[in-house]
């Protein structure tokens, strides 16, 4: 799917608008994340389970 020049420009303007619109929330989230405790196991366990499931599916085929 190929976009024309004006569609690419419009898409770029929309992306920049969304970034500028959400930047205050992103900044406050980044400040709050510095004070939060990190709990990587809550991320690694589901990701590991998904990886093992995908490997299982590949092995079955």
PDB file with SEQRES, HELIX, SHEET and CRYST1 records, atoms N, CA, C and O in Angstrom:
SEQRES   1 A   61  UNK UNK UNK UNK UNK UNK UNK UNK UNK UNK UNK UNK UNK          
SEQRES   2 A   61  UNK UNK UNK UNK UNK UNK UNK UNK UNK UNK UNK UNK UNK          
SEQRES   3 A   61  UNK UNK UNK UNK UNK UNK UNK UNK UNK UNK UNK UNK UNK          
SEQRES   4 A   61  UNK UNK UNK UNK UNK UNK UNK UNK UNK UNK UNK UNK UNK          
SEQRES   5 A   61  UNK UNK UNK UNK UNK UNK UNK UNK UNK                          
HELIX    1 AA1 UNK A    5  UNK A   35  1                                  31    
HELIX    2 AA2 UNK A   41  UNK A   60  1                                  20    
CRYST1    1.000    1.000    1.000  90.00  90.00  90.00 P 1           1          
ATOM      1  N   UNK A   1       0.857  -1.183   0.000  1.00  0.00           N  
ATOM      2  CA  UNK A   1       0.000   0.000   0.000  1.00  0.00           C  
ATOM      3  C   UNK A   1       0.896   1.236   0.000  1.00  0.00           C  
ATOM      4  O   UNK A   1       1.660   1.460   0.938  1.00  0.00           O  
ATOM      5  N   UNK A   2       0.796   2.003  -1.022  1.00  0.00           N  
ATOM      6  CA  UNK A   2       1.632   3.189  -1.190  1.00  0.00           C  
ATOM      7  C   UNK A   2       0.794   4.439  -0.979  1.00  0.00           C  
ATOM      8  O   UNK A   2      -0.267   4.593  -1.583  1.00  0.00           O  
ATOM      9  N   UNK A   3       1.276   5.336  -0.113  1.00  0.00           N  
ATOM     10  CA  UNK A   3       0.572   6.585   0.145  1.00  0.00           C  
ATOM     11  C   UNK A   3       1.118   7.678  -0.759  1.00  0.00           C  
ATOM     12  O   UNK A   3       2.279   7.645  -1.168  1.00  0.00           O  
ATOM     13  N   UNK A   4       0.273   8.634  -1.061  1.00  0.00           N  
ATOM     14  CA  UNK A   4       0.732   9.777  -1.836  1.00  0.00           C  
ATOM     15  C   UNK A   4       1.452  10.755  -0.910  1.00  0.00           C  
ATOM     16  O   UNK A   4       1.472  10.575   0.308  1.00  0.00           O  
ATOM     17  N   UNK A   5       2.037  11.780  -1.498  1.00  0.00           N  
ATOM     18  CA  UNK A   5       2.831  12.731  -0.727  1.00  0.00           C  
ATOM     19  C   UNK A   5       1.991  13.438   0.319  1.00  0.00           C  
ATOM     20  O   UNK A   5       2.423  13.575   1.463  1.00  0.00           O  
ATOM     21  N   UNK A   6       0.794  13.892  -0.051  1.00  0.00           N  
ATOM     22  CA  UNK A   6      -0.018  14.636   0.908  1.00  0.00           C  
ATOM     23  C   UNK A   6      -0.512  13.738   2.036  1.00  0.00           C  
ATOM     24  O   UNK A   6      -0.711  14.206   3.157  1.00  0.00           O  
ATOM     25  N   UNK A   7      -0.711  12.456   1.751  1.00  0.00           N  
ATOM     26  CA  UNK A   7      -1.123  11.526   2.812  1.00  0.00           C  
ATOM     27  C   UNK A   7       0.030  11.274   3.788  1.00  0.00           C  
ATOM     28  O   UNK A   7      -0.186  11.169   4.995  1.00  0.00           O  
ATOM     29  N   UNK A   8       1.243  11.179   3.265  1.00  0.00           N  
ATOM     30  CA  UNK A   8       2.409  11.022   4.141  1.00  0.00           C  
ATOM     31  C   UNK A   8       2.606  12.250   5.015  1.00  0.00           C  
ATOM     32  O   UNK A   8       2.899  12.126   6.204  1.00  0.00           O  
ATOM     33  N   UNK A   9       2.450  13.425   4.438  1.00  0.00           N  
ATOM     34  CA  UNK A   9       2.595  14.652   5.213  1.00  0.00           C  
ATOM     35  C   UNK A   9       1.512  14.752   6.286  1.00  0.00           C  
ATOM     36  O   UNK A   9       1.799  15.122   7.425  1.00  0.00           O  
ATOM     37  N   UNK A  10       0.282  14.429   5.933  1.00  0.00           N  
ATOM     38  CA  UNK A  10      -0.808  14.471   6.895  1.00  0.00           C  
ATOM     39  C   UNK A  10      -0.581  13.463   8.021  1.00  0.00           C  
ATOM     40  O   UNK A  10      -0.839  13.769   9.186  1.00  0.00           O  
ATOM     41  N   UNK A  11      -0.109  12.282   7.691  1.00  0.00           N  
ATOM     42  CA  UNK A  11       0.183  11.276   8.698  1.00  0.00           C  
ATOM     43  C   UNK A  11       1.298  11.743   9.628  1.00  0.00           C  
ATOM     44  O   UNK A  11       1.212  11.544  10.840  1.00  0.00           O  
ATOM     45  N   UNK A  12       2.330  12.354   9.086  1.00  0.00           N  
ATOM     46  CA  UNK A  12       3.424  12.878   9.902  1.00  0.00           C  
ATOM     47  C   UNK A  12       2.962  13.972  10.843  1.00  0.00           C  
ATOM     48  O   UNK A  12       3.373  14.013  12.003  1.00  0.00           O  
ATOM     49  N   UNK A  13       2.107  14.863  10.351  1.00  0.00           N  
ATOM     50  CA  UNK A  13       1.575  15.938  11.200  1.00  0.00           C  
ATOM     51  C   UNK A  13       0.712  15.352  12.318  1.00  0.00           C  
ATOM     52  O   UNK A  13       0.761  15.822  13.455  1.00  0.00           O  
ATOM     53  N   UNK A  14      -0.073  14.331  11.996  1.00  0.00           N  
ATOM     54  CA  UNK A  14      -0.907  13.702  13.015  1.00  0.00           C  
ATOM     55  C   UNK A  14      -0.057  13.018  14.085  1.00  0.00           C  
ATOM     56  O   UNK A  14      -0.374  13.107  15.271  1.00  0.00           O  
ATOM     57  N   UNK A  15       1.015  12.341  13.684  1.00  0.00           N  
ATOM     58  CA  UNK A  15       1.896  11.677  14.649  1.00  0.00           C  
ATOM     59  C   UNK A  15       2.566  12.701  15.555  1.00  0.00           C  
ATOM     60  O   UNK A  15       2.626  12.508  16.769  1.00  0.00           O  
ATOM     61  N   UNK A  16       3.065  13.782  14.980  1.00  0.00           N  
ATOM     62  CA  UNK A  16       3.675  14.835  15.792  1.00  0.00           C  
ATOM     63  C   UNK A  16       2.657  15.465  16.742  1.00  0.00           C  
ATOM     64  O   UNK A  16       2.989  15.776  17.886  1.00  0.00           O  
ATOM     65  N   UNK A  17       1.427  15.654  16.278  1.00  0.00           N  
ATOM     66  CA  UNK A  17       0.380  16.197  17.141  1.00  0.00           C  
ATOM     67  C   UNK A  17       0.079  15.298  18.319  1.00  0.00           C  
ATOM     68  O   UNK A  17      -0.093  15.777  19.440  1.00  0.00           O  
ATOM     69  N   UNK A  18       0.012  14.000  18.081  1.00  0.00           N  
ATOM     70  CA  UNK A  18      -0.243  13.054  19.176  1.00  0.00           C  
ATOM     71  C   UNK A  18       0.919  13.048  20.152  1.00  0.00           C  
ATOM     72  O   UNK A  18       0.704  12.988  21.363  1.00  0.00           O  
ATOM     73  N   UNK A  19       2.145  13.109  19.652  1.00  0.00           N  
ATOM     74  CA  UNK A  19       3.313  13.130  20.542  1.00  0.00           C  
ATOM     75  C   UNK A  19       3.288  14.385  21.415  1.00  0.00           C  
ATOM     76  O   UNK A  19       3.499  14.295  22.625  1.00  0.00           O  
ATOM     77  N   UNK A  20       3.034  15.550  20.824  1.00  0.00           N  
ATOM     78  CA  UNK A  20       2.982  16.780  21.609  1.00  0.00           C  
ATOM     79  C   UNK A  20       1.790  16.794  22.562  1.00  0.00           C  
ATOM     80  O   UNK A  20       1.871  17.369  23.647  1.00  0.00           O  
ATOM     81  N   UNK A  21       0.688  16.167  22.162  1.00  0.00           N  
ATOM     82  CA  UNK A  21      -0.497  16.132  23.006  1.00  0.00           C  
ATOM     83  C   UNK A  21      -0.271  15.268  24.245  1.00  0.00           C  
ATOM     84  O   UNK A  21      -0.762  15.583  25.329  1.00  0.00           O  
ATOM     85  N   UNK A  22       0.479  14.172  24.073  1.00  0.00           N  
ATOM     86  CA  UNK A  22       0.696  13.250  25.184  1.00  0.00           C  
ATOM     87  C   UNK A  22       1.987  13.504  25.948  1.00  0.00           C  
ATOM     88  O   UNK A  22       2.253  12.803  26.924  1.00  0.00           O  
ATOM     89  N   UNK A  23       2.793  14.470  25.548  1.00  0.00           N  
ATOM     90  CA  UNK A  23       4.088  14.680  26.201  1.00  0.00           C  
ATOM     91  C   UNK A  23       3.974  15.076  27.668  1.00  0.00           C  
ATOM     92  O   UNK A  23       4.821  14.635  28.444  1.00  0.00           O  
ATOM     93  N   UNK A  24       2.987  15.880  28.124  1.00  0.00           N  
ATOM     94  CA  UNK A  24       2.919  16.148  29.569  1.00  0.00           C  
ATOM     95  C   UNK A  24       2.669  14.891  30.396  1.00  0.00           C  
ATOM     96  O   UNK A  24       3.258  14.726  31.464  1.00  0.00           O  
ATOM     97  N   UNK A  25       1.817  14.019  29.921  1.00  0.00           N  
ATOM     98  CA  UNK A  25       1.560  12.769  30.633  1.00  0.00           C  
ATOM     99  C   UNK A  25       2.768  11.860  30.635  1.00  0.00           C  
ATOM    100  O   UNK A  25       3.043  11.185  31.627  1.00  0.00           O  
ATOM    101  N   UNK A  26       3.500  11.839  29.516  1.00  0.00           N  
ATOM    102  CA  UNK A  26       4.702  11.011  29.437  1.00  0.00           C  
ATOM    103  C   UNK A  26       5.760  11.535  30.404  1.00  0.00           C  
ATOM    104  O   UNK A  26       6.431  10.749  31.072  1.00  0.00           O  
ATOM    105  N   UNK A  27       5.913  12.852  30.483  1.00  0.00           N  
ATOM    106  CA  UNK A  27       6.898  13.434  31.397  1.00  0.00           C  
ATOM    107  C   UNK A  27       6.571  13.107  32.846  1.00  0.00           C  
ATOM    108  O   UNK A  27       7.460  12.739  33.613  1.00  0.00           O  
ATOM    109  N   UNK A  28       5.299  13.239  33.231  1.00  0.00           N  
ATOM    110  CA  UNK A  28       4.934  12.933  34.619  1.00  0.00           C  
ATOM    111  C   UNK A  28       5.072  11.447  34.913  1.00  0.00           C  
ATOM    112  O   UNK A  28       5.431  11.072  36.029  1.00  0.00           O  
ATOM    113  N   UNK A  29       4.795  10.599  33.938  1.00  0.00           N  
ATOM    114  CA  UNK A  29       4.979   9.156  34.132  1.00  0.00           C  
ATOM    115  C   UNK A  29       6.454   8.811  34.291  1.00  0.00           C  
ATOM    116  O   UNK A  29       6.806   7.955  35.103  1.00  0.00           O  
ATOM    117  N   UNK A  30       7.311   9.464  33.532  1.00  0.00           N  
ATOM    118  CA  UNK A  30       8.738   9.206  33.652  1.00  0.00           C  
ATOM    119  C   UNK A  30       9.260   9.636  35.018  1.00  0.00           C  
ATOM    120  O   UNK A  30      10.096   8.949  35.603  1.00  0.00           O  
ATOM    121  N   UNK A  31       8.774  10.771  35.535  1.00  0.00           N  
ATOM    122  CA  UNK A  31       9.188  11.218  36.872  1.00  0.00           C  
ATOM    123  C   UNK A  31       8.705  10.247  37.941  1.00  0.00           C  
ATOM    124  O   UNK A  31       9.439   9.941  38.881  1.00  0.00           O  
ATOM    125  N   UNK A  32       7.482   9.766  37.802  1.00  0.00           N  
ATOM    126  CA  UNK A  32       6.941   8.830  38.792  1.00  0.00           C  
ATOM    127  C   UNK A  32       7.639   7.480  38.716  1.00  0.00           C  
ATOM    128  O   UNK A  32       7.745   6.790  39.730  1.00  0.00           O  
ATOM    129  N   UNK A  33       8.116   7.086  37.541  1.00  0.00           N  
ATOM    130  CA  UNK A  33       8.748   5.775  37.406  1.00  0.00           C  
ATOM    131  C   UNK A  33      10.121   5.730  38.076  1.00  0.00           C  
ATOM    132  O   UNK A  33      10.597   4.651  38.427  1.00  0.00           O  
ATOM    133  N   UNK A  34      10.758   6.875  38.256  1.00  0.00           N  
ATOM    134  CA  UNK A  34      12.052   6.878  38.927  1.00  0.00           C  
ATOM    135  C   UNK A  34      11.910   6.523  40.399  1.00  0.00           C  
ATOM    136  O   UNK A  34      12.836   5.971  40.993  1.00  0.00           O  
ATOM    137  N   UNK A  35      10.758   6.833  40.996  1.00  0.00           N  
ATOM    138  CA  UNK A  35      10.543   6.568  42.414  1.00  0.00           C  
ATOM    139  C   UNK A  35       9.898   5.214  42.666  1.00  0.00           C  
ATOM    140  O   UNK A  35       9.812   4.786  43.818  1.00  0.00           O  
ATOM    141  N   UNK A  36       9.446   4.533  41.633  1.00  0.00           N  
ATOM    142  CA  UNK A  36       8.726   3.269  41.800  1.00  0.00           C  
ATOM    143  C   UNK A  36       9.702   2.099  41.931  1.00  0.00           C  
ATOM    144  O   UNK A  36      10.814   2.128  41.404  1.00  0.00           O  
ATOM    145  N   UNK A  37       9.249   1.067  42.652  1.00  0.00           N  
ATOM    146  CA  UNK A  37      10.040  -0.152  42.759  1.00  0.00           C  
ATOM    147  C   UNK A  37       9.919  -0.934  41.455  1.00  0.00           C  
ATOM    148  O   UNK A  37       8.846  -0.997  40.855  1.00  0.00           O  
ATOM    149  N   UNK A  38      11.016  -1.522  41.031  1.00  0.00           N  
ATOM    150  CA  UNK A  38      10.969  -2.309  39.798  1.00  0.00           C  
ATOM    151  C   UNK A  38      10.681  -3.766  40.150  1.00  0.00           C  
ATOM    152  O   UNK A  38      11.277  -4.321  41.073  1.00  0.00           O  
ATOM    153  N   UNK A  39       9.778  -4.366  39.419  1.00  0.00           N  
ATOM    154  CA  UNK A  39       9.400  -5.750  39.634  1.00  0.00           C  
ATOM    155  C   UNK A  39       9.458  -6.461  38.290  1.00  0.00           C  
ATOM    156  O   UNK A  39       8.440  -6.648  37.623  1.00  0.00           O  
ATOM    157  N   UNK A  40      10.676  -6.855  37.906  1.00  0.00           N  
ATOM    158  CA  UNK A  40      10.880  -7.435  36.589  1.00  0.00           C  
ATOM    159  C   UNK A  40      10.305  -8.835  36.463  1.00  0.00           C  
ATOM    160  O   UNK A  40      10.004  -9.277  35.355  1.00  0.00           O  
ATOM    161  N   UNK A  41      10.149  -9.533  37.562  1.00  0.00           N  
ATOM    162  CA  UNK A  41       9.620 -10.888  37.478  1.00  0.00           C  
ATOM    163  C   UNK A  41       8.183 -10.899  36.979  1.00  0.00           C  
ATOM    164  O   UNK A  41       7.764 -11.855  36.327  1.00  0.00           O  
ATOM    165  N   UNK A  42       7.428  -9.855  37.274  1.00  0.00           N  
ATOM    166  CA  UNK A  42       6.048  -9.796  36.790  1.00  0.00           C  
ATOM    167  C   UNK A  42       5.993  -9.603  35.275  1.00  0.00           C  
ATOM    168  O   UNK A  42       4.951  -9.827  34.660  1.00  0.00           O  
ATOM    169  N   UNK A  43       7.095  -9.194  34.680  1.00  0.00           N  
ATOM    170  CA  UNK A  43       7.165  -9.066  33.224  1.00  0.00           C  
ATOM    171  C   UNK A  43       7.799 -10.308  32.608  1.00  0.00           C  
ATOM    172  O   UNK A  43       7.344 -10.800  31.576  1.00  0.00           O  
ATOM    173  N   UNK A  44       8.846 -10.806  33.246  1.00  0.00           N  
ATOM    174  CA  UNK A  44       9.609 -11.902  32.658  1.00  0.00           C  
ATOM    175  C   UNK A  44       8.850 -13.225  32.658  1.00  0.00           C  
ATOM    176  O   UNK A  44       9.013 -14.020  31.732  1.00  0.00           O  
ATOM    177  N   UNK A  45       8.035 -13.479  33.662  1.00  0.00           N  
ATOM    178  CA  UNK A  45       7.311 -14.754  33.718  1.00  0.00           C  
ATOM    179  C   UNK A  45       6.316 -14.878  32.562  1.00  0.00           C  
ATOM    180  O   UNK A  45       6.353 -15.889  31.860  1.00  0.00           O  
ATOM    181  N   UNK A  46       5.424 -13.901  32.327  1.00  0.00           N  
ATOM    182  CA  UNK A  46       4.524 -14.049  31.178  1.00  0.00           C  
ATOM    183  C   UNK A  46       5.246 -14.083  29.832  1.00  0.00           C  
ATOM    184  O   UNK A  46       4.852 -14.837  28.941  1.00  0.00           O  
ATOM    185  N   UNK A  47       6.286 -13.285  29.676  1.00  0.00           N  
ATOM    186  CA  UNK A  47       7.037 -13.298  28.421  1.00  0.00           C  
ATOM    187  C   UNK A  47       7.697 -14.655  28.223  1.00  0.00           C  
ATOM    188  O   UNK A  47       7.701 -15.185  27.112  1.00  0.00           O  
ATOM    189  N   UNK A  48       8.255 -15.223  29.287  1.00  0.00           N  
ATOM    190  CA  UNK A  48       8.859 -16.542  29.195  1.00  0.00           C  
ATOM    191  C   UNK A  48       7.840 -17.616  28.847  1.00  0.00           C  
ATOM    192  O   UNK A  48       8.130 -18.524  28.068  1.00  0.00           O  
ATOM    193  N   UNK A  49       6.644 -17.515  29.425  1.00  0.00           N  
ATOM    194  CA  UNK A  49       5.606 -18.487  29.104  1.00  0.00           C  
ATOM    195  C   UNK A  49       5.179 -18.388  27.639  1.00  0.00           C  
ATOM    196  O   UNK A  49       4.947 -19.407  26.987  1.00  0.00           O  
ATOM    197  N   UNK A  50       5.077 -17.180  27.132  1.00  0.00           N  
ATOM    198  CA  UNK A  50       4.707 -16.997  25.722  1.00  0.00           C  
ATOM    199  C   UNK A  50       5.792 -17.560  24.813  1.00  0.00           C  
ATOM    200  O   UNK A  50       5.488 -18.216  23.816  1.00  0.00           O  
ATOM    201  N   UNK A  51       7.049 -17.311  25.147  1.00  0.00           N  
ATOM    202  CA  UNK A  51       8.156 -17.829  24.334  1.00  0.00           C  
ATOM    203  C   UNK A  51       8.146 -19.356  24.345  1.00  0.00           C  
ATOM    204  O   UNK A  51       8.327 -19.986  23.302  1.00  0.00           O  
ATOM    205  N   UNK A  52       7.935 -19.954  25.519  1.00  0.00           N  
ATOM    206  CA  UNK A  52       7.884 -21.420  25.590  1.00  0.00           C  
ATOM    207  C   UNK A  52       6.699 -21.969  24.805  1.00  0.00           C  
ATOM    208  O   UNK A  52       6.814 -23.020  24.175  1.00  0.00           O  
ATOM    209  N   UNK A  53       5.563 -21.274  24.831  1.00  0.00           N  
ATOM    210  CA  UNK A  53       4.397 -21.716  24.072  1.00  0.00           C  
ATOM    211  C   UNK A  53       4.659 -21.657  22.570  1.00  0.00           C  
ATOM    212  O   UNK A  53       4.277 -22.566  21.833  1.00  0.00           O  
ATOM    213  N   UNK A  54       5.310 -20.589  22.120  1.00  0.00           N  
ATOM    214  CA  UNK A  54       5.631 -20.469  20.692  1.00  0.00           C  
ATOM    215  C   UNK A  54       6.614 -21.557  20.275  1.00  0.00           C  
ATOM    216  O   UNK A  54       6.470 -22.145  19.203  1.00  0.00           O  
ATOM    217  N   UNK A  55       7.606 -21.828  21.108  1.00  0.00           N  
ATOM    218  CA  UNK A  55       8.546 -22.899  20.794  1.00  0.00           C  
ATOM    219  C   UNK A  55       7.820 -24.243  20.735  1.00  0.00           C  
ATOM    220  O   UNK A  55       8.107 -25.068  19.868  1.00  0.00           O  
ATOM    221  N   UNK A  56       6.887 -24.461  21.651  1.00  0.00           N  
ATOM    222  CA  UNK A  56       6.078 -25.683  21.616  1.00  0.00           C  
ATOM    223  C   UNK A  56       5.287 -25.794  20.332  1.00  0.00           C  
ATOM    224  O   UNK A  56       5.235 -26.861  19.720  1.00  0.00           O  
ATOM    225  N   UNK A  57       4.663 -24.684  19.913  1.00  0.00           N  
ATOM    226  CA  UNK A  57       3.884 -24.728  18.673  1.00  0.00           C  
ATOM    227  C   UNK A  57       4.757 -25.009  17.466  1.00  0.00           C  
ATOM    228  O   UNK A  57       4.356 -25.746  16.565  1.00  0.00           O  
ATOM    229  N   UNK A  58       5.948 -24.428  17.441  1.00  0.00           N  
ATOM    230  CA  UNK A  58       6.857 -24.680  16.326  1.00  0.00           C  
ATOM    231  C   UNK A  58       7.306 -26.140  16.336  1.00  0.00           C  
ATOM    232  O   UNK A  58       7.426 -26.757  15.278  1.00  0.00           O  
ATOM    233  N   UNK A  59       7.554 -26.691  17.511  1.00  0.00           N  
ATOM    234  CA  UNK A  59       8.008 -28.076  17.599  1.00  0.00           C  
ATOM    235  C   UNK A  59       6.926 -29.050  17.195  1.00  0.00           C  
ATOM    236  O   UNK A  59       7.234 -30.119  16.669  1.00  0.00           O  
ATOM    237  N   UNK A  60       5.668 -28.716  17.422  1.00  0.00           N  
ATOM    238  CA  UNK A  60       4.567 -29.611  17.100  1.00  0.00           C  
ATOM    239  C   UNK A  60       4.372 -29.728  15.586  1.00  0.00           C  
ATOM    240  O   UNK A  60       3.987 -30.783  15.083  1.00  0.00           O  
ATOM    241  N   UNK A  61       4.636 -28.659  14.883  1.00  0.00           N  
ATOM    242  CA  UNK A  61       4.399 -28.656  13.428  1.00  0.00           C  
ATOM    243  C   UNK A  61       5.438 -29.388  12.704  1.00  0.00           C  
ATOM    244  O   UNK A  61       5.387 -29.480  11.478  1.00  0.00           O  
TER     245      UNK A  61                                                      
END                                                                             
